[in-house]
């Protein structure tokens, strides 16, 4: 019924056009994003054709006898067009399983896109992986999201801090000063979490050049000096904070509070949702209570980033 093929570089234009028109794909699935770190992964992305028309794509990589969708992306899953329906998607997963099995794949790790990133209902895959694959939920991360036309109230301490930052003369702006912010971010992550950014400075600069409308840096300054900032990933209906960091001076002057008030009320108020991202400890499983407390103070409430697995 379906014609399945592994993605090759000459398919990039067709793939990217499908992602741009899909109901649940974001620019993270664009090949220019997927492949910025392509040397780290054995790409095994799938293109699924129905009657010679591209029905769905699946960004994925292979790790031995396991297919992961995709280890280099926060989320992915099957990316579907607006005409995708339940019965056809169910059949597709049966055929994907057979295709993978013929190629020595014995296990699948699947990370669907959270529903807030869908431009229309798009959970046919979640039904299909349980019905056709007997998938089980193996991981769940909690994220904090604001529905911008019905936001929860800011906590009093966050409102007070933003007012104080403004009173103290902090300014905010979109910026290309990636180097200064990356120094702040790297120092902050190392000192507080013994961690480092997923992206190097060179990688985030490359991606910002490739996606100037989707990846931007918003910062706060005190007397001209950069004291805090956040990297914003903007998709069709969601603004997402990829990184947040400030200096000691920025924290004492409440730079982050002012940044988010300006973003939510002015700069990004047109987005349907504002996603602060997950609040997990470095082990990837435990809740980081201090981090989610901050995000909930800005009005964020929970959605889940889930991971499923099944055996073939």
C-alpha positions, -999 to +999 in steps of 0.1 A: +000+000+000+028+025+010+061+030-007+087+035+020+122+047+013+151+060+034+158+097+030+188+108+010+202+143+005+186+147-029+152+145-012+158+176+009+136+200-010+106+176-010+111+167+026+113+204+037+083+213+017+063+186+034+074+196+069+065+233+062+030+223+052+024+195+078+001+197+107+026+187+134+061+195+121+083+224+131+115+237+117+134+213+139+125+186+114+138+207+084+169+189+070+190+221+075+184+217+113+185+179+115+218+177+097+237+204+115+251+176+137+247+149+112+282+135+118+270+123+152+242+101+140+236+073+115+206+088+098+178+065+090+149+089+083+119+075+064+098+090+036+063+074+033+046+077-001+009+068-008-002+068-045+031+085-054+024+114-029+044+120+002+021+111+031+045+114+060+081+117+070+099+103+101+132+119+112+152+091+127+186+076+133+198+041+138+217+029+169+226-008+163+193-026+161+173+004+174+156+031+155+153+064+174+130+093+162+154+113+164+181+112+191+194+147+180+159+164+183+138+173+214+108+158+197+098+145+163+076+115+155+057+109+123+052+142+105+019+142+087+000+163+062-035+177+069-051+148+050-036+121+073-063+100+089-065+073+116-071+042+095-043+050+069-018+060+096-026+027+115-018+008+083+014+029+078+028+019+111+022-018+103+042-014+071+069+007+088+074-021+113+077-047+085+102-024+066+123-020+097+123-056+106+136-065+071+165-043+078+175-057+111+158-032+134+144-049+165+134-019+187+119+016+182+122+047+204+096+072+195+093+109+206+061+125+192+057+163+190+037+177+220+002+187+210+008+225+215+031+223+184+003+210+162-015+235+139-045+211+139-053+178+157-025+154+149-024+124+172-032+097+147+003+084+154-003+080+192-033+057+185-014+038+159+017+030+179-004+015+207-028-004+184-003-016+158+030-016+177+019-023+214+040+007+223+046+015+260+053+048+276+089+047+288+097+084+295+079+115+305+093+150+310+073+179+323+073+213+306+057+246+315+035+263+289+014+295+288-017+297+266-013+333+257-050+342+253-058+326+287-026+329+309-024+320+345-015+349+368+021+357+376+031+350+411+035+382+432+072+378+436+077+376+399+056+407+393+075+426+419+109+415+405+099+426+369+088+460+383+120+464+402+141+455+372+124+481+351+127+507+379+164+500+380+168+509+344+174+475+328+168+475+290+159+446+268+164+440+231+169+414+203+206+408+199+232+391+178+257+390+207+258+353+208+294+351+221+287+371+252+255+353+260+271+319+254+298+327+280+271+336+305+251+304+297+281+281+298+293+295+331+258+293+346+252+257+336+286+245+347+283+262+382+247+252+389+242+219+372+277+207+362+264+207+326+270+224+294+248+237+265+236+211+240+248+234+212+283+249+209+286+286+202+295+278+166+265+255+162+239+280+175+254+307+153+252+284+123+215+275+131+206+312+137+220+320+103+200+292+087+168+300+105+169+338+112+131+340+116+130+310+140+160+313+163+167+346+180+184+359+211+166+383+235+188+399+262+187+423+291+214+450+297+225+470+327+243+502+317+250+486+283+264+453+297+247+421+289+235+405+322+209+379+310+191+365+281+171+337+265+173+319+232+139+317+216+128+291+191+097+303+172+076+278+153+042+285+136+022+287+168+047+283+197+075+305+211+099+282+230+128+291+254+157+269+244+181+285+269+178+309+298+208+324+318+219+354+336+250+367+355+251+372+392+244+409+386+215+400+363+200+378+390+203+404+416+186+429+393+159+404+382+168+405+345+150+373+336+117+386+351+119+417+329+128+397+298+098+374+301+074+402+309+085+420+277+084+389+256+050+378+268+033+412+267+050+428+238+075+409+216+059+375+213+023+381+224+010+369+190+021+333+196-006+308+206+016+292+232+048+301+251+068+270+261+094+274+288+106+239+281+112+210+304+124+213+340+144+181+346+175+175+367+207+166+348+198+129+351+169+135+327+143+119+350+140+138+382+120+170+386+141+201+391+118+218+415+136+252+417+135+255+379+098+247+375+089+269+404+104+298+385+085+290+353+052+285+371+058+319+387+055+333+352+022+315+347+035+283+331+014+252+335+022+216+326+023+196+294+043+165+289+071+155+265+067+117+261+088+089+249+075+055+237+091+022+229+082-010+212+098-042+201+097-057+166 
